[in-house]
Amino acid sequence: MMTMTGTNQLGGRTISRVVYSAEDVQRRVRELGREITEAYTPEDRLLVLGLLKGSFLFMADLVREIDLPLHTDFMVVSSYGDDTVSSGDVRILYDPALSLKDRAVLIVEDVVDSGTTLRRLLPVLRAREPKSLEVCTLLHKRLTTLDEEPRWVGFEAPDEFLVGYGLDHAEDFRHLPYIASL
């Protein structure tokens, strides 16, 4: 049984239940690392590109499980603000200067729900001529059909507002080692 002492209420919001335990999360990240390692070679020049802020814990753990030489960078993309639903307005707030040309690029996303972020971002990145462009998401809510589905999915997620393990509500709850529903 998972306890949530001292962390189940922040900013007036309360965690209703743990959806994936810390142990479940870490086990799945190890599995994803092995699957990604098998999909690439050192010659691919793998670039793991995390979408901040939500993916930072997931990406940190994931790259340590990928047994290949790789580079990392980040993008800051926002569509939520302080709300619990996507605004639909995707803004790139930080765009790395690193060239993607002829590199195997792996986008690391925290959660795919409406698909708006990926629909907006993938064409922008594809125009930079990477050798390949794939997505690994920790959570997929399957709320919409995407033209390009993530190649790797950590967990199928319920249609609930989830926090923990990098996911937040108005910057609260990111630090939790598990994934919970508000």
Rosetta blueprint (number, residue, H / E / L):
1 M L
2 M L
3 T L
4 M L
5 T L
6 G L
7 T L
8 N L
9 Q E
10 L E
11 G L
12 G L
13 R E
14 T E
15 I L
16 S L
17 R E
18 V E
19 V E
20 Y E
21 S L
22 A H
23 E H
24 D H
25 V H
26 Q H
27 R H
28 R H
29 V H
30 R H
31 E H
32 L H
33 G H
34 R H
35 E H
36 I H
37 T H
38 E H
39 A H
40 Y L
41 T L
42 P H
43 E H
44 D H
45 R L
46 L L
47 L E
48 V E
49 L E
50 G E
51 L E
52 L E
53 K L
54 G L
55 S L
56 F H
57 L H
58 F H
59 M H
60 A H
61 D H
62 L H
63 V H
64 R H
65 E H
66 I L
67 D L
68 L L
69 P L
70 L L
71 H E
72 T E
73 D E
74 F E
75 M E
76 V E
77 V E
78 S E
79 S L
80 Y L
81 G L
82 D L
83 D L
84 T L
85 V L
86 S L
87 S L
88 G L
89 D L
90 V L
91 R E
92 I E
93 L E
94 Y E
95 D L
96 P L
97 A L
98 L L
99 S L
100 L L
101 K L
102 D L
103 R L
104 A E
105 V E
106 L E
107 I E
108 V E
109 E E
110 D E
111 V E
112 V E
113 D L
114 S L
115 G L
116 T H
117 T H
118 L H
119 R H
120 R H
121 L H
122 L H
123 P H
124 V H
125 L H
126 R H
127 A L
128 R L
129 E L
130 P L
131 K L
132 S E
133 L E
134 E E
135 V E
136 C E
137 T E
138 L E
139 L E
140 H E
141 K L
142 R L
143 L L
144 T L
145 T L
146 L L
147 D L
148 E L
149 E L
150 P L
151 R L
152 W E
153 V E
154 G E
155 F E
156 E E
157 A L
158 P L
159 D L
160 E L
161 F L
162 L E
163 V E
164 G E
165 Y L
166 G L
167 L E
168 D L
169 H E
170 A L
171 E L
172 D E
173 F L
174 R L
175 H L
176 L L
177 P L
178 Y L
179 I E
180 A E
181 S E
182 L L
